[in-house]
Amino acid sequence: MLSTGIRKYMSNPVIGLLPFILFIFLHTLGVETVYSLSLSILLAIIGEILIRSYYKDRSLSITFYISGISLLTTLFVWFFTFKYLDKGEVFVILCEVFVVIMFMLLRASKTYIAAVFFRQKNLRQRALMNEYYNLASIIQYGLTFHIFGIVLYRQFFHKEDAVGGFDVVLFSILPVLIILSVGIYQVYKISSLSAKLKKEEWIPIVTEKGEVTGKIAKSVSLNMKNRFLHPVVRVALTSKTKVYLQERDLKDVLSPGKLDYPFEKYMLFNHEINLAARNSISKMVGDDLDISIKFVLKYVFENDNTKRLNFLFVAEIDDEDKIKKNNLMTGKFWTIKQIEESFADEIFSECFELEFEYLKNMVLMPSSSHFIGKAAN
């Protein structure tokens, strides 16, 4: 959804204010007002056509309309008043006032703008509209304070009292710096968001039968708690009649600090479930151990903080001493007796408590080990 490369810069709403910046620049160089305004209006028209043609979307041209209308209105005023007002920075200030007014109207006409420029109202357009309104408020307030500063300056200082070059800084450089600062902020914001999205994990949205109906960013879905159902792979590491348990991370959404299998992973979008199970355990113990993994159980789990479709796998090793303690593996193997004696203490995760009886009868008890193959089938 985010633009990349040159598109990232061309989609910056501040680029539509370049015609206004051109007007300030030409005026500072001493170009006559009528020519400065005419060239700037021409740039606004060309810029709007190019951006609209490149993106096939008028939504990115809104600030070109703001610049164009403000400049055209200033030119209209000039035609009737140039004999009396065409001196100093009068028309530059006037154009800046019109730009502020246009941004105020933009924010006040949100419903109308959405209907005209964002008719389809898809996610990309909604994001663009929000960006425009966020930037509109920043630019509006920045230029408003600038105009207020000019009024105070004119009120308390006379032309002959001005320090050399101060007028150029106040009337020409400062408004350009305000606009460019907002543009740089927008580029930084988009770049930061792009970098964040590159690291984002996308997880599938599934039905209770496991059918994929869509996808969503993991961080977004976790904040929404029970809105969507996602597949989670859990792997129980066993050795004979023991199962490996350790404390869950205190930041976990599910049963923080409680004892559970350390091998749990949200299944990523378009990933294969058996590969996800193997990656979950390989990440913790390494690829050196030859561990067989079998699927045993699927069920829906839901509490106040999470909703997930759990896929339980069993990984078996013949010698528990092969699992060495390290920064990731801090737990130990528990016997059935130890687990049953500790159940009343509520030290186990909710999921493990639900799975334990099945795990004990179908996996850990030697007489029931032959059922694993049936469950997998």
Long-range contacts (C-beta under 8 A, 24 or more apart in sequence): 1-123, 1-124, 1-127, 2-190, 2-193, 2-194, 2-197, 3-190, 4-194, 8-187, 8-190, 8-191, 8-194, 9-187, 10-51, 10-54, 10-55, 10-60, 11-55, 11-60, 11-128, 12-183, 12-186, 12-187, 12-190, 13-60, 13-62, 13-63, 13-131, 13-132, 13-135, 13-186, 14-63, 14-135, 14-139, 14-179, 14-180, 14-182, 14-183, 14-186, 15-47, 15-51, 15-63, 15-183, 16-44, 16-47, 16-48, 16-51, 16-61, 16-62, 16-63, 16-64, 16-65, 16-66, 16-67, 17-63, 17-66, 17-67, 17-99, 17-139, 17-179, 18-43, 18-47, 18-67, 19-43, 19-44, 19-47, 19-64, 19-67, 19-68, 19-71, 20-67, 20-70, 20-71, 20-95, 20-96, 20-99, 20-179, 21-176, 21-179, 21-180, 23-71, 23-92, 23-95, 24-92, 24-172, 24-175, 24-176, 25-172, 25-176, 27-89, 27-91, 27-92, 27-172, 28-168, 28-172, 33-78, 33-82, 33-86, 33-91, 34-75, 34-78, 34-82, 37-71, 37-74, 37-75, 37-78, 37-91, 37-95, 38-75, 40-67, 40-71, 41-68, 41-71, 41-72, 41-75, 44-68, 44-71, 57-125, 58-117, 59-117, 59-118, 59-125, 59-128, 59-129, 59-132, 60-128, 62-106, 62-113, 62-117, 62-132, 63-132, 66-99, 66-102, 66-103, 66-106, 67-99, 69-98, 69-102, 70-95, 70-98, 70-99, 70-101, 70-102, 71-95, 73-98, 74-98, 89-167, 89-171, 89-172, 92-171, 92-172, 93-147, 93-150, 93-171, 96-143, 96-146, 96-147, 96-175, 97-147, 99-139, 99-143, 100-140, 100-143, 100-144, 100-147, 103-136, 103-137, 103-139, 103-140, 103-143, 104-140, 106-132, 106-133, 106-136, 107-133, 107-136, 107-137, 107-140, 131-186, 135-182, 135-186, 138-182, 138-185, 139-178, 139-179, 139-182, 142-178, 142-179, 142-181, 142-182, 143-175, 143-178, 143-179, 146-174, 146-175, 146-178, 149-174, 201-266, 201-268, 202-268, 202-269, 203-230, 203-231, 203-266, 203-267, 203-268, 203-269, 204-230, 204-231, 204-267, 204-268, 204-269, 204-270, 205-229, 205-230, 206-230, 206-231, 206-309, 208-300, 208-309, 210-298, 210-309, 212-269, 215-269, 218-266, 222-253, 222-306, 225-304, 225-305, 225-306, 225-307, 226-302, 226-304, 226-305, 226-306, 226-307, 227-307, 228-307, 229-300, 229-307, 229-308, 229-309, 230-266, 230-267, 230-307, 230-308, 230-309, 231-266, 231-267, 231-273, 231-308, 231-309, 231-311, 232-264, 232-265, 232-266, 232-267, 232-308, 232-309, 232-310, 232-311, 233-264, 233-265, 233-266, 233-267, 233-273, 233-276, 233-277, 233-280, 233-311, 233-313, 234-261, 234-263, 234-264, 234-310, 234-311, 234-312, 234-313, 234-351, 234-355, 235-261, 235-263, 235-264, 235-277, 235-280, 235-281, 235-293, 235-312, 235-313, 235-314, 235-315, 236-261, 236-263, 236-312, 236-313, 236-314, 236-315, 236-355, 236-359, 236-363, 237-261, 237-262, 237-263, 237-281, 237-291, 237-315, 237-316, 237-317, 237-323, 238-314, 238-315, 238-316, 238-317, 238-363, 238-364, 239-316, 239-317, 239-318, 239-319, 239-320, 239-333, 240-318, 240-320, 240-366, 241-335, 241-336, 241-364, 241-365, 241-366, 242-320, 242-333, 242-334, 242-335, 242-336, 242-364, 243-333, 243-334, 243-339, 243-359, 243-364, 244-320, 244-323, 244-331, 244-332, 244-333, 244-334, 245-331, 245-332, 245-333, 245-334, 245-339, 245-348, 245-352, 246-329, 246-330, 246-331, 246-332, 247-330, 247-331, 248-349, 253-305, 253-306, 254-303, 254-305, 254-306, 254-349, 254-350, 254-351, 255-348, 255-349, 255-350, 255-351, 258-347, 258-348, 258-349, 258-350, 258-352, 259-331, 259-334, 259-347, 259-348, 259-349, 259-352, 260-348, 260-349, 260-351, 260-352, 261-352, 262-328, 262-329, 262-331, 263-315, 267-311, 273-311, 277-311, 277-313, 281-315, 283-328, 284-328, 284-329, 285-323, 285-329, 289-317, 289-322, 289-323, 291-315, 291-316, 291-317, 292-316, 294-372, 294-373, 294-375, 294-376, 295-375, 295-376, 296-358, 296-359, 296-362, 296-363, 296-372, 296-375, 296-376, 297-355, 297-358, 297-375, 299-354, 301-350, 301-351, 301-354, 303-350, 310-351, 312-355, 312-359, 314-359, 314-363, 314-372, 336-360, 336-364, 336-365
